[in-house]
Amino acid sequence: MEIITISIFLGFALILFALSTMVKDFLFVFISGITFVLVGLSIFTTGVDIKSGIEEQILFEYGNNFSGYHWDYDTGTAPDSPQLEAYIFHQDITTNYTYSTQDPITTHGLGIIIVWLGLYIVLVSWDMYKKEKEESFLGDKPEV
């Protein structure tokens, strides 16, 4: 998983967690905790990719015939060296990104920490949700 994608999802989870403290809704806490768990599992299984370089490859398509509105491609007879009869019709630019490999022990450790953080958030919020439901249930009973 690419570092930018990881940052976006972790930021989303943190925003939901902060929003849950302001809104007092447990749904936001559950979603943020599950997001932490899923991002942590993704880091644990696939690792972290960091772009380390860009390589561009430019291919030129040559032709030597113009017919009306359209250009006819005649790449079979296009010369290798520049000549007056050959024209560049298209440039095909291919961009390849190279990624550096990270230490698996570090990425596994980071993934496990994020998974445990997510599980902690989900379990604590579930416990708080159950306590709130019990208090509201007990508060509805008439006292004897």
Protein Blocks (a to p, Z undefined) as FASTA:
>chain_A
ZZklmmmmmmmmmmmmmmmmmnopaklmmmmmmmmmmmmmmmmmnopaddfbdcdddddd
ddfbdehjbccddfklpcfbdcfkbccfbdcdddddddddddfklmmmmmmmmmmmmmmm
mmmmmmmmmmmmmmmmmmmpccZZ
